[in-house]
Amino acid sequence: MPAQKYKYIKKPSWFGDEGPIYEHTGLNETLRVLFDQQTNGVKQMSVWETTFPPGVGIPLHKHPHPVEELLYVLKGTGLETVGDEQREVGPGSAVFVPPEVEHNIVNTSDEMLMLLVVVSPPGIVEEHLFEKRVKKATQVWKKEYFSD
């Protein structure tokens, strides 16, 4: 009997069996899509996990109106900038990014920085971010990142 495919309930997996995985080579970023228009038919938001190796982050950038973004740190620590605010963030930190406000994050720890990202409306940010679909995450990670 084939394994059941779940549309609404996702478990941790970086092997591509719980949703698409993308790598953005220019940013050295790996993204695991949880919910979006193409994967689950979500209409109001996109949700994914993203990771950055030690010392890596995304350059200062902004999203067009009406895009709002929420970041929630799952693992690691980083330095987040949103507009004129800058602050160290770690597990449990939440960050809101309004439309058209410059922001970035850099991994300041010696472990993988893992974030949960929620973007609304869907489809605008992902157009340039979901660059190269892969079958499983290929970044060099410690075993703990692949465990169930």
N, CA, C and O atoms as a GROMACS GRO file, in nm:
protein
  592
    1MET      N    1   0.085  -0.118   0.000
    1MET     CA    2   0.000   0.000   0.000
    1MET      C    3   0.090   0.125   0.000
    1MET      O    4   0.181   0.134   0.082
    2PRO      N    5   0.066   0.220  -0.091
    2PRO     CA    6   0.148   0.341  -0.095
    2PRO      C    7   0.129   0.427   0.029
    2PRO      O    8   0.021   0.430   0.090
    3ALA      N    9   0.236   0.497   0.066
    3ALA     CA   10   0.229   0.586   0.182
    3ALA      C   11   0.131   0.700   0.155
    3ALA      O   12   0.121   0.750   0.042
    4GLN      N   13   0.060   0.740   0.258
    4GLN     CA   14  -0.037   0.849   0.243
    4GLN      C   15   0.036   0.981   0.225
    4GLN      O   16   0.134   1.008   0.294
    5LYS      N   17  -0.011   1.063   0.132
    5LYS     CA   18   0.043   1.197   0.112
    5LYS      C   19  -0.042   1.294   0.191
    5LYS      O   20  -0.165   1.293   0.181
    6TYR      N   21   0.023   1.378   0.270
    6TYR     CA   22  -0.048   1.475   0.353
    6TYR      C   23  -0.040   1.612   0.289
    6TYR      O   24   0.067   1.655   0.246
    7LYS      N   25  -0.153   1.681   0.282
    7LYS     CA   26  -0.161   1.813   0.223
    7LYS      C   27  -0.159   1.923   0.330
    7LYS      O   28  -0.107   2.032   0.305
    8TYR      N   29  -0.214   1.894   0.448
    8TYR     CA   30  -0.234   1.997   0.551
    8TYR      C   31  -0.149   1.979   0.676
    8TYR      O   32  -0.136   2.073   0.754
    9ILE      N   33  -0.092   1.862   0.697
    9ILE     CA   34  -0.012   1.836   0.817
    9ILE      C   35   0.128   1.795   0.772
    9ILE      O   36   0.145   1.693   0.705
   10LYS      N   37   0.228   1.874   0.807
   10LYS     CA   38   0.365   1.850   0.763
   10LYS      C   39   0.455   1.813   0.880
   10LYS      O   40   0.442   1.867   0.990
   11LYS      N   41   0.547   1.719   0.855
   11LYS     CA   42   0.648   1.680   0.954
   11LYS      C   43   0.785   1.723   0.904
   11LYS      O   44   0.804   1.744   0.784
   12PRO      N   45   0.882   1.737   0.995
   12PRO     CA   46   1.016   1.779   0.952
   12PRO      C   47   1.078   1.678   0.856
   12PRO      O   48   1.080   1.558   0.883
   13SER      N   49   1.128   1.726   0.744
   13SER     CA   50   1.199   1.642   0.649
   13SER      C   51   1.275   1.730   0.551
   13SER      O   52   1.220   1.822   0.492
   14TRP      N   53   1.402   1.700   0.536
   14TRP     CA   54   1.483   1.771   0.436
   14TRP      C   55   1.518   1.677   0.321
   14TRP      O   56   1.616   1.698   0.250
   15PHE      N   57   1.436   1.572   0.304
   15PHE     CA   58   1.456   1.475   0.196
   15PHE      C   59   1.354   1.490   0.085
   15PHE      O   60   1.352   1.408  -0.006
   16GLY      N   61   1.268   1.594   0.090
   16GLY     CA   62   1.174   1.620  -0.017
   16GLY      C   63   1.048   1.537  -0.015
   16GLY      O   64   0.968   1.545  -0.108
   17ASP      N   65   1.030   1.456   0.089
   17ASP     CA   66   0.911   1.371   0.094
   17ASP      C   67   0.790   1.440   0.156
   17ASP      O   68   0.680   1.386   0.153
   18GLU      N   69   0.809   1.559   0.214
   18GLU     CA   70   0.698   1.632   0.276
   18GLU      C   71   0.673   1.766   0.207
   18GLU      O   72   0.605   1.852   0.262
   19GLY      N   73   0.727   1.783   0.089
   19GLY     CA   74   0.708   1.907   0.014
   19GLY      C   75   0.834   1.942  -0.062
   19GLY      O   76   0.941   1.887  -0.034
   20PRO      N   77   0.824   2.033  -0.158
   20PRO     CA   78   0.940   2.067  -0.240
   20PRO      C   79   1.052   2.135  -0.162
   20PRO      O   80   1.027   2.207  -0.066
   21ILE      N   81   1.175   2.110  -0.206
   21ILE     CA   82   1.294   2.172  -0.149
   21ILE      C   83   1.366   2.245  -0.261
   21ILE      O   84   1.383   2.192  -0.370
   22TYR      N   85   1.408   2.368  -0.233
   22TYR     CA   86   1.479   2.449  -0.331
   22TYR      C   87   1.612   2.495  -0.272
   22TYR      O   88   1.625   2.514  -0.151
   23GLU      N   89   1.709   2.512  -0.359
   23GLU     CA   90   1.835   2.574  -0.320
   23GLU      C   91   1.852   2.700  -0.403
   23GLU      O   92   1.832   2.700  -0.524
   24HIS      N   93   1.890   2.807  -0.334
   24HIS     CA   94   1.921   2.931  -0.402
   24HIS      C   95   2.072   2.946  -0.391
   24HIS      O   96   2.123   2.992  -0.288
   25THR      N   97   2.142   2.909  -0.496
   25THR     CA   98   2.288   2.902  -0.490
   25THR      C   99   2.352   3.039  -0.469
   25THR      O  100   2.454   3.049  -0.400
   26GLY      N  101   2.296   3.144  -0.526
   26GLY     CA  102   2.352   3.278  -0.509
   26GLY      C  103   2.348   3.324  -0.365
   26GLY      O  104   2.432   3.403  -0.323
   27LEU      N  105   2.250   3.276  -0.288
   27LEU     CA  106   2.237   3.315  -0.147
   27LEU      C  107   2.287   3.208  -0.052
   27LEU      O  108   2.288   3.229   0.069
   28ASN      N  109   2.328   3.091  -0.105
   28ASN     CA  110   2.370   2.978  -0.022
   28ASN      C  111   2.260   2.944   0.078
   28ASN      O  112   2.286   2.924   0.197
   29GLU      N  113   2.138   2.937   0.029
   29GLU     CA  114   2.019   2.918   0.111
   29GLU      C  115   1.944   2.794   0.063
   29GLU      O  116   1.933   2.770  -0.057
   30THR      N  117   1.892   2.717   0.157
   30THR     CA  118   1.807   2.603   0.125
   30THR      C  119   1.669   2.629   0.184
   30THR      O  120   1.658   2.670   0.300
   31LEU      N  121   1.564   2.604   0.106
   31LEU     CA  122   1.426   2.632   0.148
   31LEU      C  123   1.342   2.505   0.138
   31LEU      O  124   1.346   2.435   0.038
   32ARG      N  125   1.266   2.477   0.242
   32ARG     CA  126   1.174   2.364   0.243
   32ARG      C  127   1.032   2.421   0.247
   32ARG      O  128   0.989   2.475   0.348
   33VAL      N  129   0.960   2.408   0.136
   33VAL     CA  130   0.826   2.463   0.126
   33VAL      C  131   0.729   2.378   0.207
   33VAL      O  132   0.722   2.257   0.191
   34LEU      N  133   0.654   2.445   0.294
   34LEU     CA  134   0.552   2.378   0.373
   34LEU      C  135   0.414   2.399   0.311
   34LEU      O  136   0.340   2.304   0.287
   35PHE      N  137   0.381   2.525   0.285
   35PHE     CA  138   0.250   2.559   0.228
   35PHE      C  139   0.267   2.673   0.129
   35PHE      O  140   0.327   2.776   0.160
   36ASP      N  141   0.214   2.655   0.008
   36ASP     CA  142   0.211   2.762  -0.091
   36ASP      C  143   0.102   2.732  -0.193
   36ASP      O  144   0.035   2.629  -0.185
   37GLN      N  145   0.085   2.820  -0.288
   37GLN     CA  146  -0.022   2.807  -0.386
   37GLN      C  147  -0.010   2.678  -0.466
   37GLN      O  148  -0.110   2.610  -0.489
   38GLN      N  149   0.111   2.643  -0.510
   38GLN     CA  150   0.129   2.526  -0.594
   38GLN      C  151   0.124   2.395  -0.517
   38GLN      O  152   0.071   2.296  -0.566
   39THR      N  153   0.179   2.393  -0.396
   39THR     CA  154   0.188   2.269  -0.319
   39THR      C  155   0.056   2.231  -0.253
   39THR      O  156   0.017   2.115  -0.255
   40ASN      N  157  -0.012   2.329  -0.194
   40ASN     CA  158  -0.130   2.300  -0.114
   40ASN      C  159  -0.253   2.383  -0.152
   40ASN      O  160  -0.359   2.365  -0.093
   41GLY      N  161  -0.239   2.473  -0.248
   41GLY     CA  162  -0.352   2.557  -0.285
   41GLY      C  163  -0.380   2.668  -0.185
   41GLY      O  164  -0.490   2.724  -0.184
   42VAL      N  165  -0.281   2.702  -0.100
   42VAL     CA  166  -0.298   2.809  -0.002
   42VAL      C  167  -0.316   2.941  -0.078
   42VAL      O  168  -0.243   2.968  -0.174
   43LYS      N  169  -0.410   3.021  -0.036
   43LYS     CA  170  -0.443   3.143  -0.111
   43LYS      C  171  -0.393   3.273  -0.047
   43LYS      O  172  -0.377   3.372  -0.119
   44GLN      N  173  -0.368   3.277   0.083
   44GLN     CA  174  -0.338   3.402   0.150
   44GLN      C  175  -0.192   3.416   0.197
   44GLN      O  176  -0.152   3.525   0.238
   45MET      N  177  -0.113   3.307   0.191
   45MET     CA  178   0.024   3.314   0.241
   45MET      C  179   0.107   3.200   0.183
   45MET      O  180   0.053   3.105   0.127
   46SER      N  181   0.237   3.212   0.197
   46SER     CA  182   0.330   3.102   0.171
   46SER      C  183   0.412   3.083   0.298
   46SER      O  184   0.445   3.180   0.367
   47VAL      N  185   0.444   2.957   0.328
   47VAL     CA  186   0.520   2.924   0.449
   47VAL      C  187   0.631   2.828   0.411
   47VAL      O  188   0.608   2.727   0.345
   48TRP      N  189   0.754   2.860   0.454
   48TRP     CA  190   0.865   2.769   0.431
   48TRP      C  191   0.967   2.782   0.543
   48TRP      O  192   0.970   2.881   0.616
   49GLU      N  193   1.052   2.678   0.554
   49GLU     CA  194   1.168   2.684   0.641
   49GLU      C  195   1.286   2.720   0.551
   49GLU      O  196   1.293   2.678   0.436
   50THR      N  197   1.377   2.798   0.605
   50THR     CA  198   1.496   2.834   0.529
   50THR      C  199   1.618   2.821   0.620
   50THR      O  200   1.608   2.838   0.741
   51THR      N  201   1.731   2.791   0.561
   51THR     CA  202   1.854   2.771   0.639
   51THR      C  203   1.971   2.846   0.577
   51THR      O  204   1.979   2.863   0.455
   52PHE      N  205   2.061   2.889   0.665
   52PHE     CA  206   2.185   2.953   0.624
   52PHE      C  207   2.299   2.893   0.705
   52PHE      O  208   2.288   2.882   0.827
   53PRO      N  209   2.409   2.854   0.640
   53PRO     CA  210   2.526   2.805   0.713
   53PRO      C  211   2.592   2.917   0.794
   53PRO      O  212   2.560   3.034   0.773
   54PRO      N  213   2.682   2.884   0.886
   54PRO     CA  214   2.752   2.985   0.965
   54PRO      C  215   2.816   3.092   0.878
   54PRO      O  216   2.879   3.062   0.776
   55GLY      N  217   2.800   3.219   0.918
   55GLY     CA  218   2.860   3.331   0.848
   55GLY      C  219   2.786   3.376   0.724
   55GLY      O  220   2.826   3.474   0.660
   56VAL      N  221   2.679   3.308   0.688
   56VAL     CA  222   2.605   3.338   0.565
   56VAL      C  223   2.472   3.405   0.598
   56VAL      O  224   2.417   3.382   0.705
   57GLY      N  225   2.422   3.485   0.507
   57GLY     CA  226   2.292   3.548   0.524
   57GLY      C  227   2.244   3.604   0.393
   57GLY      O  228   2.300   3.575   0.288
   58ILE      N  229   2.140   3.682   0.399
   58ILE     CA  230   2.088   3.745   0.277
   58ILE      C  231   2.123   3.893   0.280
   58ILE      O  232   2.120   3.956   0.385
   59PRO      N  233   2.156   3.949   0.165
   59PRO     CA  234   2.191   4.091   0.161
   59PRO      C  235   2.069   4.178   0.190
   59PRO      O  236   1.955   4.133   0.183
   60LEU      N  237   2.096   4.302   0.223
   60LEU     CA  238   1.990   4.399   0.247
   60LEU      C  239   1.901   4.406   0.123
   60LEU      O  240   1.950   4.424   0.012
   61HIS      N  241   1.770   4.392   0.145
   61HIS     CA  242   1.674   4.393   0.034
   61HIS      C  243   1.538   4.434   0.087
   61HIS      O  244   1.519   4.446   0.208
   62LYS      N  245   1.444   4.456  -0.002
   62LYS     CA  246   1.307   4.486   0.040
   62LYS      C  247   1.210   4.422  -0.058
   62LYS      O  248   1.245   4.392  -0.172
   63HIS      N  249   1.088   4.402  -0.011
   63HIS     CA  250   0.983   4.342  -0.093
   63HIS      C  251   0.881   4.451  -0.129
   63HIS      O  252   0.856   4.541  -0.050
   64PRO      N  253   0.822   4.442  -0.248
   64PRO     CA  254   0.728   4.545  -0.292
   64PRO      C  255   0.597   4.540  -0.212
   64PRO      O  256   0.562   4.439  -0.152
   65HIS      N  257   0.527   4.652  -0.213
   65HIS     CA  258   0.394   4.658  -0.153
   65HIS      C  259   0.305   4.562  -0.232
   65HIS      O  260   0.311   4.566  -0.355
   66PRO      N  261   0.225   4.479  -0.174
   66PRO     CA  262   0.180   4.473  -0.036
   66PRO      C  263   0.244   4.362   0.047
   66PRO      O  264   0.186   4.320   0.147
   67VAL      N  265   0.363   4.312   0.008
   67VAL     CA  266   0.423   4.195   0.074
   67VAL      C  267   0.461   4.224   0.219
   67VAL      O  268   0.533   4.320   0.247
   68GLU      N  269   0.412   4.140   0.310
   68GLU     CA  270   0.453   4.140   0.451
   68GLU      C  271   0.520   4.007   0.478
   68GLU      O  272   0.483   3.904   0.421
   69GLU      N  273   0.622   4.009   0.567
   69GLU     CA  274   0.698   3.888   0.596
   69GLU      C  275   0.714   3.872   0.747
   69GLU      O  276   0.736   3.968   0.820
   70LEU      N  277   0.702   3.749   0.792
   70LEU     CA  278   0.724   3.714   0.932
   70LEU      C  279   0.833   3.609   0.935
   70LEU      O  280   0.825   3.509   0.864
   71LEU      N  281   0.935   3.631   1.019
   71LEU     CA  282   1.042   3.534   1.039
   71LEU      C  283   1.037   3.486   1.183
   71LEU      O  284   1.020   3.567   1.275
   72TYR      N  285   1.053   3.355   1.203
   72TYR     CA  286   1.057   3.298   1.337
   72TYR      C  287   1.180   3.208   1.344
   72TYR      O  288   1.192   3.113   1.267
   73VAL      N  289   1.271   3.239   1.436
   73VAL     CA  290   1.397   3.164   1.445
   73VAL      C  291   1.374   3.031   1.516
   73VAL      O  292   1.323   3.027   1.628
   74LEU      N  293   1.412   2.923   1.448
   74LEU     CA  294   1.398   2.788   1.504
   74LEU      C  295   1.528   2.738   1.567
   74LEU      O  296   1.526   2.679   1.675
   75LYS      N  297   1.643   2.763   1.499
   75LYS     CA  298   1.774   2.718   1.547
   75LYS      C  299   1.879   2.821   1.510
   75LYS      O  300   1.865   2.893   1.411
   76GLY      N  301   1.984   2.827   1.591
   76GLY     CA  302   2.096   2.916   1.562
   76GLY      C  303   2.070   3.059   1.607
   76GLY      O  304   1.966   3.090   1.665
   77THR      N  305   2.167   3.145   1.579
   77THR     CA  306   2.154   3.287   1.612
   77THR      C  307   2.198   3.369   1.492
   77THR      O  308   2.276   3.323   1.408
   78GLY      N  309   2.146   3.490   1.486
   78GLY     CA  310   2.181   3.577   1.375
   78GLY      C  311   2.166   3.722   1.412
   78GLY      O  312   2.116   3.755   1.520
   79LEU      N  313   2.210   3.808   1.323
   79LEU     CA  314   2.194   3.952   1.340
   79LEU      C  315   2.092   3.996   1.235
   79LEU      O  316   2.118   3.986   1.115
   80GLU      N  317   1.977   4.045   1.281
   80GLU     CA  318   1.867   4.086   1.193
   80GLU      C  319   1.861   4.237   1.188
   80GLU      O  320   1.874   4.305   1.290
   81THR      N  321   1.842   4.290   1.068
   81THR     CA  322   1.820   4.432   1.047
   81THR      C  323   1.686   4.449   0.977
   81THR      O  324   1.659   4.385   0.876
   82VAL      N  325   1.601   4.537   1.032
   82VAL     CA  326   1.475   4.575   0.970
   82VAL      C  327   1.465   4.726   0.981
   82VAL      O  328   1.452   4.780   1.091
   83GLY      N  329   1.471   4.795   0.866
   83GLY     CA  330   1.469   4.941   0.869
   83GLY      C  331   1.587   4.994   0.949
   83GLY      O  332   1.702   4.960   0.920
   84ASP      N  333   1.559   5.077   1.052
   84ASP     CA  334   1.667   5.132   1.134
   84ASP      C  335   1.690   5.053   1.262
   84ASP      O  336   1.764   5.097   1.350
   85GLU      N  337   1.626   4.935   1.274
   85GLU     CA  338   1.647   4.848   1.391
   85GLU      C  339   1.744   4.736   1.356
   85GLU      O  340   1.742   4.681   1.246
   86GLN      N  341   1.830   4.702   1.454
   86GLN     CA  342   1.921   4.590   1.438
   86GLN      C  343   1.929   4.518   1.571
   86GLN      O  344   1.945   4.581   1.675
   87ARG      N  345   1.919   4.384   1.568
   87ARG     CA  346   1.915   4.310   1.694
   87ARG      C  347   1.960   4.165   1.672
   87ARG      O  348   1.933   4.104   1.569
   88GLU      N  349   2.030   4.111   1.774
   88GLU     CA  350   2.063   3.968   1.775
   88GLU      C  351   1.934   3.890   1.792
   88GLU      O  352   1.849   3.926   1.874
   89VAL      N  353   1.918   3.783   1.716
   89VAL     CA  354   1.801   3.697   1.727
   89VAL      C  355   1.845   3.553   1.746
   89VAL      O  356   1.953   3.513   1.703
   90GLY      N  357   1.759   3.475   1.813
   90GLY     CA  358   1.787   3.335   1.837
   90GLY      C  359   1.655   3.260   1.848
   90GLY      O  360   1.549   3.316   1.823
   91PRO      N  361   1.662   3.131   1.885
   91PRO     CA  362   1.540   3.050   1.890
   91PRO      C  363   1.428   3.119   1.969
   91PRO      O  364   1.448   3.162   2.082
   92GLY      N  365   1.312   3.128   1.907
   92GLY     CA  366   1.197   3.193   1.968
   92GLY      C  367   1.180   3.338   1.928
   92GLY      O  368   1.075   3.398   1.954
   93SER      N  369   1.282   3.398   1.866
   93SER     CA  370   1.270   3.537   1.821
   93SER      C  371   1.176   3.544   1.701
   93SER      O  372   1.181   3.460   1.612
   94ALA      N  373   1.091   3.648   1.700
   94ALA     CA  374   1.000   3.671   1.589
   94ALA      C  375   1.029   3.808   1.530
   94ALA      O  376   1.053   3.904   1.602
   95VAL      N  377   1.026   3.816   1.398
   95VAL     CA  378   1.058   3.939   1.327
   95VAL      C  379   0.947   3.967   1.226
   95VAL      O  380   0.909   3.879   1.149
   96PHE      N  381   0.894   4.090   1.227
   96PHE     CA  382   0.796   4.132   1.128
   96PHE      C  383   0.863   4.231   1.032
   96PHE      O  384   0.929   4.325   1.076
   97VAL      N  385   0.844   4.209   0.903
   97VAL     CA  386   0.900   4.298   0.801
   97VAL      C  387   0.784   4.358   0.720
   97VAL      O  388   0.718   4.286   0.645
   98PRO      N  389   0.761   4.488   0.735
   98PRO     CA  390   0.655   4.554   0.658
   98PRO      C  391   0.693   4.566   0.509
   98PRO      O  392   0.810   4.549   0.474
   99PRO      N  393   0.596   4.596   0.423
   99PRO     CA  394   0.626   4.616   0.282
   99PRO      C  395   0.725   4.730   0.261
   99PRO      O  396   0.722   4.832   0.331
  100GLU      N  397   0.814   4.712   0.164
  100GLU     CA  398   0.908   4.815   0.120
  100GLU      C  399   1.007   4.862   0.225
  100GLU      O  400   1.060   4.973   0.215
  101VAL      N  401   1.032   4.781   0.327
  101VAL     CA  402   1.131   4.814   0.431
  101VAL      C  403   1.253   4.724   0.410
  101VAL      O  404   1.240   4.602   0.403
  102GLU      N  405   1.371   4.785   0.401
  102GLU     CA  406   1.494   4.708   0.382
  102GLU      C  407   1.522   4.622   0.505
  102GLU      O  408   1.501   4.664   0.618
  103HIS      N  409   1.569   4.499   0.478
  103HIS     CA  410   1.598   4.406   0.588
  103HIS      C  411   1.699   4.301   0.541
  103HIS      O  412   1.716   4.278   0.421
  104ASN      N  413   1.764   4.239   0.638
  104ASN     CA  414   1.852   4.126   0.610
  104ASN      C  415   1.880   4.051   0.739
  104ASN      O  416   1.848   4.098   0.848
  105ILE      N  417   1.938   3.933   0.725
  105ILE     CA  418   1.980   3.855   0.841
  105ILE      C  419   2.110   3.784   0.804
  105ILE      O  420   2.129   3.742   0.690
  106VAL      N  421   2.200   3.771   0.902
  106VAL     CA  422   2.327   3.701   0.884
  106VAL      C  423   2.341   3.603   0.999
  106VAL      O  424   2.317   3.638   1.115
  107ASN      N  425   2.379   3.481   0.968
  107ASN     CA  426   2.403   3.378   1.069
  107ASN      C  427   2.532   3.413   1.144
  107ASN      O  428   2.639   3.416   1.084
  108THR      N  429   2.522   3.438   1.274
  108THR     CA  430   2.638   3.474   1.356
  108THR      C  431   2.684   3.358   1.443
  108THR      O  432   2.775   3.374   1.524
  109SER      N  433   2.623   3.241   1.427
  109SER     CA  434   2.657   3.127   1.512
  109SER      C  435   2.747   3.029   1.436
  109SER      O  436   2.776   3.048   1.318
  110ASP      N  437   2.790   2.924   1.506
  110ASP     CA  438   2.872   2.821   1.441
  110ASP      C  439   2.787   2.699   1.404
  110ASP      O  440   2.840   2.592   1.376
  111GLU      N  441   2.656   2.717   1.403
  111GLU     CA  442   2.565   2.611   1.360
  111GLU      C  443   2.471   2.668   1.253
  111GLU      O  444   2.470   2.788   1.227
  112MET      N  445   2.393   2.581   1.192
  112MET     CA  446   2.298   2.623   1.090
  112MET      C  447   2.195   2.718   1.152
  112MET      O  448   2.146   2.693   1.262
  113LEU      N  449   2.161   2.826   1.082
  113LEU     CA  450   2.053   2.915   1.121
  113LEU      C  451   1.929   2.869   1.046
  113LEU      O  452   1.929   2.863   0.923
  114MET      N  453   1.823   2.836   1.119
  114MET     CA  454   1.700   2.787   1.058
  114MET      C  455   1.584   2.877   1.098
  114MET      O  456   1.562   2.903   1.216
  115LEU      N  457   1.510   2.924   0.996
  115LEU     CA  458   1.398   3.015   1.017
  115LEU      C  459   1.270   2.957   0.959
  115LEU      O  460   1.273   2.884   0.860
  116LEU      N  461   1.159   2.990   1.021
  116LEU     CA  462   1.028   2.968   0.961
  116LEU      C  463   0.988   3.102   0.901
  116LEU      O  464   0.991   3.204   0.968
  117VAL      N  465   0.949   3.101   0.773
  117VAL     CA  466   0.916   3.223   0.701
  117VAL      C  467   0.770   3.217   0.656
  117VAL      O  468   0.726   3.118   0.598
  118VAL      N  469   0.696   3.324   0.684
  118VAL     CA  470   0.558   3.337   0.638
  118VAL      C  471   0.550   3.465   0.558
  118VAL      O  472   0.588   3.572   0.606
  119VAL      N  473   0.501   3.455   0.434
  119VAL     CA  474   0.492   3.570   0.346
  119VAL      C  475   0.348   3.583   0.295
  119VAL      O  476   0.286   3.484   0.258
  120SER      N  477   0.298   3.706   0.294
  120SER     CA  478   0.165   3.732   0.241
  120SER      C  479   0.168   3.864   0.165
  120SER      O  480   0.228   3.960   0.213
  121PRO      N  481   0.107   3.870   0.050
  121PRO     CA  482   0.040   3.764  -0.022
  121PRO      C  483   0.142   3.669  -0.085
  121PRO      O  484   0.258   3.704  -0.101
  122PRO      N  485   0.097   3.548  -0.121
  122PRO     CA  486   0.188   3.449  -0.178
  122PRO      C  487   0.220   3.478  -0.325
  122PRO      O  488   0.148   3.550  -0.393
  123GLY      N  489   0.331   3.420  -0.371
  123GLY     CA  490   0.364   3.423  -0.512
  123GLY      C  491   0.461   3.529  -0.558
  123GLY      O  492   0.520   3.516  -0.665
  124ILE      N  493   0.480   3.635  -0.480
  124ILE     CA  494   0.566   3.746  -0.524
  124ILE      C  495   0.712   3.717  -0.486
  124ILE      O  496   0.800   3.720  -0.573
  125VAL      N  497   0.738   3.690  -0.360
  125VAL     CA  498   0.875   3.664  -0.313
  125VAL      C  499   0.928   3.534  -0.372
  125VAL      O  500   1.044   3.526  -0.414
  126GLU      N  501   0.843   3.432  -0.376
  126GLU     CA  502   0.884   3.299  -0.420
  126GLU      C  503   0.928   3.297  -0.566
  126GLU      O  504   1.009   3.213  -0.606
  127GLU      N  505   0.875   3.388  -0.645
  127GLU     CA  506   0.906   3.391  -0.788
  127GLU      C  507   1.056   3.396  -0.814
  127GLU      O  508   1.104   3.335  -0.910
  128HIS      N  509   1.131   3.466  -0.729
  128HIS     CA  510   1.276   3.478  -0.748
  128HIS      C  511   1.356   3.393  -0.649
  128HIS      O  512   1.476   3.374  -0.666
  129LEU      N  513   1.290   3.343  -0.547
  129LEU     CA  514   1.360   3.270  -0.442
  129LEU      C  515   1.366   3.120  -0.467
  129LEU      O  516   1.468   3.057  -0.442
  130PHE      N  517   1.256   3.064  -0.518
  130PHE     CA  518   1.251   2.919  -0.544
  130PHE      C  519   1.321   2.892  -0.677
  130PHE      O  520   1.257   2.876  -0.781
  131GLU      N  521   1.455   2.889  -0.670
  131GLU     CA  522   1.537   2.888  -0.790
  131GLU      C  523   1.562   2.749  -0.847
  131GLU      O  524   1.532   2.724  -0.964
  132LYS      N  525   1.615   2.659  -0.766
  132LYS     CA  526   1.657   2.527  -0.815
  132LYS      C  527   1.594   2.420  -0.726
  132LYS      O  528   1.633   2.405  -0.610
  133ARG      N  529   1.499   2.345  -0.780
  133ARG     CA  530   1.435   2.239  -0.702
  133ARG      C  531   1.528   2.119  -0.693
  133ARG      O  532   1.588   2.078  -0.793
  134VAL      N  533   1.540   2.064  -0.572
  134VAL     CA  534   1.627   1.949  -0.550
  134VAL      C  535   1.547   1.839  -0.481
  134VAL      O  536   1.442   1.864  -0.423
  135LYS      N  537   1.599   1.716  -0.488
  135LYS     CA  538   1.529   1.603  -0.426
  135LYS      C  539   1.549   1.599  -0.275
  135LYS      O  540   1.462   1.553  -0.202
  136LYS      N  541   1.665   1.647  -0.230
  136LYS     CA  542   1.692   1.657  -0.086
  136LYS      C  543   1.793   1.768  -0.064
  136LYS      O  544   1.864   1.808  -0.156
  137ALA      N  545   1.797   1.816   0.057
  137ALA     CA  546   1.892   1.923   0.090
  137ALA      C  547   2.033   1.870   0.074
  137ALA      O  548   2.064   1.759   0.119
  138THR      N  549   2.118   1.948   0.010
  138THR     CA  550   2.254   1.901  -0.016
  138THR      C  551   2.360   1.979   0.061
  138THR      O  552   2.479   1.948   0.052
  139GLN      N  553   2.318   2.080   0.137
  139GLN     CA  554   2.417   2.151   0.218
  139GLN      C  555   2.477   2.054   0.319
  139GLN      O  556   2.411   1.959   0.362
  140VAL      N  557   2.600   2.078   0.357
  140VAL     CA  558   2.667   1.993   0.453
  140VAL      C  559   2.615   2.028   0.592
  140VAL      O  560   2.646   2.133   0.647
  141TRP      N  561   2.537   1.938   0.647
  141TRP     CA  562   2.476   1.959   0.778
  141TRP      C  563   2.516   1.848   0.872
  141TRP      O  564   2.553   1.738   0.830
  142LYS      N  565   2.508   1.878   1.001
  142LYS     CA  566   2.526   1.775   1.100
  142LYS      C  567   2.407   1.682   1.096
  142LYS      O  568   2.299   1.720   1.051
  143LYS      N  569   2.425   1.562   1.142
  143LYS     CA  570   2.318   1.461   1.138
  143LYS      C  571   2.189   1.509   1.202
  143LYS      O  572   2.080   1.470   1.158
  144GLU      N  573   2.197   1.593   1.307
  144GLU     CA  574   2.077   1.637   1.380
  144GLU      C  575   1.978   1.709   1.289
  144GLU      O  576   1.858   1.708   1.318
  145TYR      N  577   2.023   1.771   1.182
  145TYR     CA  578   1.932   1.843   1.095
  145TYR      C  579   1.848   1.751   1.008
  145TYR      O  580   1.744   1.792   0.955
  146PHE      N  581   1.891   1.627   0.994
  146PHE     CA  582   1.816   1.531   0.913
  146PHE      C  583   1.731   1.437   0.995
  146PHE      O  584   1.653   1.361   0.937
  147SER      N  585   1.741   1.437   1.126
  147SER     CA  586   1.667   1.342   1.208
  147SER      C  587   1.520   1.378   1.213
  147SER      O  588   1.482   1.494   1.196
  148ASP      N  589   1.438   1.276   1.236
  148ASP     CA  590   1.292   1.297   1.245
  148ASP      C  591   1.252   1.350   1.378
  148ASP      O  592   1.133   1.374   1.402
   0.00000   0.00000   0.00000
